[in-house]
Amino acid sequence: MEDKKCKYVKLVRDQCLQKGVGGIKALSVAFRHMDVDYSKAICLEELKRGLQRYRINLKDEEIETLFSTLDKDQSGQVDFAEFMIALRPPMPQARIDVINEVFDMLDTSRDGKLEVSDLKGVYSQYARKHENYIKGVWTEDQVLRHFLDAFDSPDEPDGIVTREEFLNFYAGVSSTIEDTCYFDFMMRQTWGLPMRRKSKAGNAT
């Protein structure tokens, strides 16, 4: 049964990643909007509708097998966060750590989510260099919102990025980069984090 679970999780994951590095993040948004009772759990019918809405091609019996293996306590509900973690491409702990390090740097309000107000103190100087800001087309807030939308669903961006959403986005990026040292370097260079020093043995510290 575990093999079937892995098989169908991989099918969903692969189809998400075919939609781009933000594919898994966008799927999470699709399900979040279906959680009208804020239960943070999904039933079988919600899983079917969510996958259909996001155009993930699985047969009904395949979705039922996936659901039954994820529904470990046979409650008829699957914890949404656990489902998204299962979908996320596996990453070494070192990659998860540097993604969390970036998120913590950006989350200046320390409330576990990124909003325009978090970015103002960190990226205002970059926002003012944006072409649309210089032309007077966008305000600084609009530039920063545009920046946040890159991590959100292209269909329904809400201007809020949680840690899980940030991890989901970069899990997609991670799947395209084979070397963990290069991934770490790329993240630090992109976000202005201090580079990791190498020890005498040649290992990053």
N, C-alpha and C positions, 0 to 999 in steps of 0.2 A: 504493500500500500504506500509506503514511504517513497518508493521509486516512482509511482504514479503521481504523487504530490509533486515531487521534484520535476517530473516531466511537464506537468501542466503549468506549474509556476514558471518554468523556463520558457514555455510557449508564450505566456502572457508577457513576461519580461522582454523577450526578444521582439515581440510585436510593438511594445512600447518604445524600445530603443530604436526601432526602424523609423519612428516618427521624429527622431532627433534626441539630443542629449537631455532635453527637458521632458521627454515622453512620460517617464514614471511620475514626475512632479505633476504633469497635467492630468494623469489618471487619478491621482490622489485628490485633486480639486474636483473632478467630476463626481467622485464618491462623496466628498465632503458636502457638496450641494444637495445630495440626495438624503443626507442624514437630517431629516426635518425635525426629528425628536431629540436631536443632540445626544443620542445614546452612545456615540462613538463605537458602534458595532453595526454590522451589516448582516442581513438574512440572505437566504439563497436567491430570492427574487430580486433583491437590491443588487446582489452581485451580478446577476444576469443582465439587469437593466444597465448597470454601470459599464459593464464590458461592451454591451451593445452600443451604448451611447458613444463610447470612445472607439468604436469600430475594431474591437478585438475579436478575431474570428475563432471562436471555440464552439463546438456543438454542445447542445444542452446536456447530454450525458457526460461530456468532458468537464463542464462547469460543475455539475453535480458531484463528480468524483473529486474535483479540486476542493469544493466546499466541504464535503464530508471528511476529508483528511485534515483540513484546517480547523474544523469544528471539533476540537479535541475532547471537549466535555459533553458533546452531543446536545448542546443547549439550543441549537437552531440559530445561533448567532456566532459571528466571527469578529473578534476584536480588530477594529480597523487598523490601529497602529501596528499590530503584529502582522497583519496581512501585507501592509506596505513594506515593513521590514523584510518579510519573506521575498517580496518582489524586487527589492533593491539588489543590484548586482553585488556579489560578495566583494568586500574590500579588506585589505590588510589593516590592522589596527592603526598603523602609522598614517595611513591615508585618512582614516576617520578622525584621528587626533588633529591633523593639520586643518581639516575642514572645520572642526569645532573651534580651533584656535582663531580662524578667520571670523567665524560667526560671533565669537565672544568679543573680538575687537570691534566689530560693527555694532553690536548690541549695546550701545552706550547707556540705555535705560535699564538694562539688566532685567528685562521682563520676558525674555525668551522668544521675542519676535522682532523682526526688523520692519521699521516704518520710516517714512521720510524724516521724521524728527530725529531718528537715530543717526541718519547719514549727514545731517547738517554740519555737525562739528567735525566730521571725519572727511567728507568729500565735497564740501562747499567750494573749495578752491578749484576742484576739477570741474564741478558743475558750471562754474562761471567761464570756463574755457570751451564749453560745448557750443557748437556752431549755432544752434537755435537760440541759445541764451544771448550770444554776442549779437545776433541779428534782431533780438527783441521779440522773437516769435514765442519763446517759452520763458516762464519764470524759473527761478532756481528750484522751487518745489516741483515744477513739472519735469525738469531735467532729472531730478532725483527719483521721482515716481517712475519715469521711463526706465531708469536704471533698475529699480526694483522689479518692474514688470518682466525683465529678462529672465527672472527666476520663477515667474508665475505662469499660469495657464494662458496661452495666447487667446483663448476664447473668453475667459472670465477672470481677468486679473483683478485682484481686490486690494492691491497696495500693501499687503501684509505678508511677510515671509517668516514662517516658523522655522525652528531648528530642523525639524524633520523634513520640511520642504527643501531647505537648503541642502541637507544631506542627500535627499532624493535627487536633486538637480545634479550635484557633483558626483553622485554615483554613476549617472549617465556619462559625465565627462570622464570619470575614472575608467569606465569600460573601454574607452578609446585609447588609453595610455597604458602600455605594458609595463614600463619601468617605474617602480615606486619612488625611487630617488628623483627621477625627472618630474613625477607628479608633485612631489613635495617642493621641488625647486620652482615649478610653474606656479603653484599656489602662492608661495612666498613672494615671488617676483611680481605677480599680478596684483597682490593685495598689500605689498609693502611691509611684509613681516620680516623680522630678522632672519637671515639665512642660518641654517643649522651648521655648527662647526664640526669639522671632522677631527676625530681623535687620532692619536699616533697610529692606531691599528687600521685607520682608514674608514672607520664607521662614523656615521653622522650622529651628533649628540645635540 
